[in-house]
């Protein structure tokens, strides 16, 4: 009685053609002939995609047996999701990339530029970071993540109106701010936390020695500067 036994090597990576089928036949009268779908007459098959492969084996007495052999593959395509946290301050290094992988055959390996093998990255400056993720079968996928930063450094200038009379309080400072990431907030110090970018009431200016110090804040970036009020 004819019998077919098969050893199936499954697809290695989703969608590729790395599978193989090796047949062995017992019973009947040798030699045997093989007929696969598509007119293929080889005993063994290689470079196969996933799917069903029907085969008929016939012996020297034209006795035959048919079978259909299933070739499997990993259930899902390997995929990578990278969540990027951009640099908050120009020329800073508080960017980060958090990565998750799915599909393929776990566990996963992570290889970044420079051969860093951690899954997630932190303390990053602006730039493009390339990652290769490989599963247990060394099926791999690449990902490029861009960490950005504010388009320009904060630039601060001041328009100053001097006090018109000695010991007066009609002086003012108006700040002109560009760069960074708006909206901006301002702290003039001395318990005087103005949200506005102007400082009214400069007074008691003796030989131009009084200065106003402020802290300019945005996105946790602090810029400290000193502005001098000019005596009339």
Residue, then its C-alpha position, 0 to 999 in steps of 0.5 A: x500500500x502506498x503511503x506519503x510522509x512529508x517534512x515541511x519547512x515553513x516560511x521563515x518571514x511573512x510573505x517570502x518564499x523560503x519554505x520547502x517540502x521533502x517527501x518520502x514514499x513507502x509501499x507499492x513498487x518502486x520507482x515512483x513518479x511525482x506530479x505536483x500542481x503546475x506540472x512539476x515532477x520533482x520529488x521535493x520542493x523548495x523556494x515555496x510561498x505559504x499555501x496548499x500544495x497538491x501532489x500525486x505519487x504513482x508507483x511502477x504498477x500505476x497505483x497512485x495516492x494523492x495528498x495536499x500539503x500545507x505550508x505555513x508562515x508567521x501569522x503577521x508581518x513584522x511592524x514597528x511603531x516609534x513614538x517621538x518626543x521632540x527636543x523642547x529647547x533649541x540645541x537641547x538633548x531631551x528628545x526621546x524615541x519609544x519603540x514597540x514591535x509586533x508581528x513576526x516571531x518574538x522575541x525581537x532584537x533592536x539595533x540602532x545606528x552606532x550599534x546601540x541595542x536598547x529598545x528605547x532611546x532618550x537624551x537625544x539631540x535633533x537628528x534622524x535615528x535609524x533602527x533595525x528590528x529583527x525577530x527570532x527568525x532574523x526577519x527584519x524591518x527598518x525605521x527612521x525617526x526624526x527628532x526635531x527641535x524649535x526652528x531657532x534659538x530664542x532671541x530677546x531684545x528690549x524697547x526701553x522708555x526712560x523715566x522722564x523725571x528723577x525718582x519718577x516711575x513712568x519708565x517702561x521696558x517692552x520685550x521683543x521675543x522671537x524664536x523658540x515655541x510660542x506662546x511665551x510667558x515672563x517672570x520679572x522676579x521680585x515676586x512680580x510675575x507678569x504674564x505680559x512681556x512689558x515692565x512698567x514703572x521703572x523708578x529710583x534710577x540712580x546713575x543708571x545702576x538699577x537693572x531689571x532681571x527677568x526669566x523668560x520661559x517656554x516649554x520648560x526652557x528658561x532664558x535669563x537676561x538683564x535689562x537696564x532702565x536708563x535715567x533721563 
